[in-house]
Amino acid sequence: MSSVANLATHANGDPAVPEAPIFRLTVEQYHDMVRTGILTEDDPVELLEGWLVYKMSKNPPHRVATKLLTRAIEAMVPKGWYVDSQEPITMGASEPEPDVAVIRGDTRDYSDRHPGPEDVTLLAEVADSSLDRDCGIKSRIYARAKIPVYWIIFITERRVEICTMPSDSSPQPGYRDVKRYTEFEKLPLVIDGKEIGQIAVRDI
């Protein structure tokens, strides 16, 4: 089993830049590390803006919410799309593994590469211990990649934010429209620009 050095983080959960000179990774170098066994499936890391960052540990509510959301979307997703969970999406200098992703085509279409931003219509992150990261660096990465719809599920607050209209303006890409839904409301499920149904917040 390989080991990965721990990274310092800012107070908001983003990886901090060390004072000493550093070497940042490209996606291609990251893939080479996986192919050669330097990194293995046992290493709980993902590549975010050129950094190898530890993935947050998952508590039972996180696991349950992820599974419920995946099932709810799978029951509604139209032909020509499929739902993936906690698998890599290649985006520029990052390769995050979002909790839920709605991807064009079939999983067999990606036997020689991971899906990219052009293949994704919706990403979702379940935010508990990962709240700062999901609202910070991951939101920035997804907006820069122009992911059209980004859901953040706030477990402890029992609410969901749906972020749309991504802007990649430097130095802080983000989403220009953010709508908040309480546990008593329903979420519009928009696939490829069309609302195909609704999911009750309390169901996830």
Salt bridges, closest charged atoms under 4 A:
ASP14 OD2 - ARG140 NH1 3.37
ASP32 OD1 - ARG35 NH2 2.23
GLU46 OE2 - LYS138 NZ 3.07
GLU49 OE2 - ARG140 NE 2.95
GLU49 OE2 - ARG144 NH1 3.07
GLU95 OE1 - HIS31 NE2 2.51
GLU95 OE2 - HIS114 NE2 3.80
GLU97 OE1 - LYS55 NZ 2.83
ASP99 OD2 - HIS62 NE2 3.29
ASP106 OD2 - ARG108 NH1 3.30
ASP119 OD2 - ARG113 NH1 2.97
GLU125 OE2 - LYS138 NZ 3.20
GLU157 OE1 - ARG159 NE 2.47
GLU161 OE2 - ARG159 NH1 3.01
GLU161 OE2 - ARG180 NE 3.08
ASP168 OD2 - LYS146 NZ 3.78
ASP177 OD2 - LYS179 NZ 2.75
GLU183 OE1 - ARG158 NE 2.96
